[in-house]
């Protein structure tokens, strides 16, 4: 009895070329399988997004990581927050003189420094701040 291993399959590659009719049939089958799997994947991706959206609605809409347990699962929802500053409003509030038309001044606020300010100082800037929650990241962990 001749022993063979799983690498023996590569020895035959290139030695035997399939007939055009066999190649066409193989390609047809593979293309059909690819289309079916692609359609299933797309449908599952849509379904997963819907389920994640429904899970997110169970949790409060606030930034940070929140977790809830069920009998069988630990469900974690993490929402990051994006801050944007209204540059025109900041410019109006903090402009220090006229600039030529061809020179632009762009005011921004450093988030870390802003958070360290006393509340009274933060209040003076909040008029220009927009805070938006990013899409939540959902993690479902089965209990062992």
N, C-alpha and C positions, 0 to 999 in steps of 0.2 A: 504494500500500500504506500503510495506517495503522499508525503505530508505537504500541506500547503498552509499558508498563513493569509491573513486578510490583505496583505500587500500584493499577493499574487495577481489580484484583479488588475493592477496597474501594468503588469507585464503584457497584457493583451491589448492595451490601449494603443491605437494607431496601427495595429497589425491587421485588424479586420475592419474594413470600412463597410458600413451598412449600405444596402442597396438604396437608391433614391426613393423607392416606394416605402421602404421600411423607415427611412429617415423622415419622410413626410408624415407618416402615421405617428411616429414617436413625437415629432414636433407638434402635431395636431393635439395629441393627448396631453402633452405637457402644457401647451398653451391653454387648453380647456381647463386643466387643473389650476393653472396660475390664475385665470380669470375667476374661477369659483372661490379660491382661497382669498383673493383680493377683495371680492364682494363680501365674503364672510367677515374679513378683517375690518372693512369699512363699516359694516353693520354693527359689529361688536364695539368698535371705537365710538360710534354714535351712542350706543346703549350705555357704555361706560361713562361717557360725559353726562348723560341724563341722570344716571344713578348718583354720580358725584355731585351734581347740582342739587339733587334732592337731599343728599346727606348734608351738604353745606347749609341748607335751609333749616335744618334741625338745630344748628349751632348759632349762637349770637353773632351778629356781624360786627366783629371787632378785630383789631390787629393782634397778632400773636398766635401762640399754639394753645389749642383747647382740646381736651380729651374727654370722652365719655365711654363708659363700659356697658356692655350688655351681658347676657348670660354667656354668650359664646365669643364675643369680640371686644377688642379695645379699638375705638375709632378716634383717630386724631385728625384735626383740621388745623391747618396752619395758613394764616392770611398775612402776607406782608403788606406794607403800606407805602404808597408812593406820595411824596410831597412835591408840589410844584409851587413856585412863587410867581406872582403877577409882577413882572419886571417893570411894566409901565406904572403901576400903582406905587411900587417902591421908588421909582425915579421921581414921581411927583412929590412923594413924601420926603425924600432925602436929597433932592437936587441941590447942588451947592453953587450953581452958576451956569451960565449959558455956555454951551459947547458949539463949535462950528458944525454946520450941517453934515460935513463929511466925517465927523468923529462921533462914535456912539459910545455911550456908557452903559454897561450891563451890570445891574445890581443883582446879587443873589444873597442868600442867607445860608450860612453853614449850619446844618442840622444839629451837629453835636454841640456847637457853641450855643445855639438857640435853646436847646434843652437844658443847658446849665444856667441860663439867665433866670433871674427872679421872675415870678409870675407877672408882676407889674410891667416888666420890660417885654416879656413875651406878648402881653396883651397889646402893646403898641405896634406889633408887627403882624398880628393874626389876620388883619384885614386883607393881607396879600397872600395868605396861605390857603392852598387847596390840598386836602388830604383825600386820597382815593385808595380803596382796598384793591389789591391785585386779586386775580383769580385764586380761589383757595386750593391748597394742595391737600388731598385726602389720602390717609393711610389707614387701612383696615388690617388689624393684627388679630389672628385667631388665638383664643386662649388655649393653652396646652393642658 
